[in-house]
């Protein structure tokens, strides 16, 4: 079993749409950072929630903490909040993790 932290709580309306889509398409692919005892999702809060609801294990694209990643492709990226677009995955995971917002899922 693995614990994956989603960036935020899923919006109910969007979640219901994602569940319907996932019933047709199957397991989602989610980019995550390996943080040792858990994974931090870089994307896919709604897909993680839908997979958990449907009992489907997502396929993970796992980045090591030292991997360099381009964050400009993620929907949470805002250039005014970051001084660059390429960072070590572990640094990004640390910035995204907020104990008040993340949602843990176990698969």
C-alpha positions in Angstrom: 0.0 0.0 0.0 1.1 3.5 -0.7 -0.1 6.9 0.6 -0.4 9.7 -1.9 -1.1 13.2 -0.8 -3.3 15.2 -3.2 -2.6 19.0 -3.3 -6.2 19.9 -2.3 -9.7 18.7 -1.7 -11.6 17.8 -4.8 -14.6 20.0 -5.9 -17.7 17.9 -5.8 -19.1 18.9 -9.2 -15.8 18.4 -11.0 -15.3 15.1 -9.1 -18.6 13.7 -10.4 -17.5 14.4 -14.0 -14.1 12.8 -13.4 -15.7 9.7 -11.9 -17.9 9.3 -15.0 -14.8 9.7 -17.3 -12.7 7.3 -15.2 -15.4 4.6 -15.4 -15.0 4.7 -19.2 -11.2 5.2 -19.4 -9.9 3.2 -16.4 -7.0 4.0 -14.1 -5.5 7.5 -14.2 -1.8 8.3 -14.5 -0.5 10.7 -11.8 2.9 12.4 -11.5 4.2 12.1 -7.9 7.4 12.7 -5.9 8.8 9.9 -3.8 9.1 11.4 -0.3 10.2 8.3 1.4 7.2 7.2 3.5 4.6 8.7 1.1 4.2 10.2 -2.3 3.3 13.9 -3.0 1.1 14.3 -6.1 2.2 17.1 -8.5 -1.2 17.0 -10.2 -4.5 15.1 -10.3 -6.4 15.9 -7.0 -9.7 15.1 -8.7 -8.3 12.0 -10.4 -7.0 10.7 -7.1 -10.3 11.3 -5.4 -12.2 9.5 -8.3 -9.8 6.6 -8.2 -10.3 6.2 -4.5 -14.1 6.4 -4.9 -14.0 3.7 -7.6 -11.4 1.5 -5.9 -9.0 1.9 -8.8 -5.3 2.1 -8.2 -3.7 4.9 -10.2 -0.6 4.4 -12.3 2.2 6.5 -10.9 5.0 8.4 -12.7 7.4 8.6 -9.9 10.0 11.4 -9.6 12.9 11.1 -7.2 13.5 14.0 -4.9 16.7 15.0 -6.7 15.1 14.9 -10.2 14.8 18.2 -12.0 11.2 18.9 -13.2 9.7 21.7 -15.3 6.8 23.0 -13.2 5.3 25.3 -15.9 3.1 22.5 -17.2 1.1 22.1 -14.0 -2.2 24.0 -13.6 -1.2 25.3 -10.2 1.9 27.0 -11.7 1.8 30.8 -11.6 5.0 32.6 -12.8 4.6 35.4 -10.2 5.0 32.8 -7.4 8.1 31.1 -8.7 11.5 32.6 -9.7 12.2 29.8 -12.2 10.4 27.0 -14.0 12.8 24.1 -13.2 13.3 22.8 -9.7 14.3 19.6 -7.9 11.2 17.5 -7.3 11.7 17.3 -3.6 11.7 21.1 -3.3 8.5 21.3 -5.3 6.9 18.6 -3.1 7.8 20.6 0.0 6.3 23.8 -1.4 3.1 22.0 -2.4 2.6 20.2 0.9 0.3 22.1 3.2 -1.0 20.2 6.3 -4.2 22.3 6.0 -4.9 21.5 2.3 -3.5 18.1 1.3 -5.7 15.0 1.3 -4.2 11.6 1.9 -5.3 8.6 -0.2 -4.1 5.1 0.3 -4.0 2.6 -2.5 
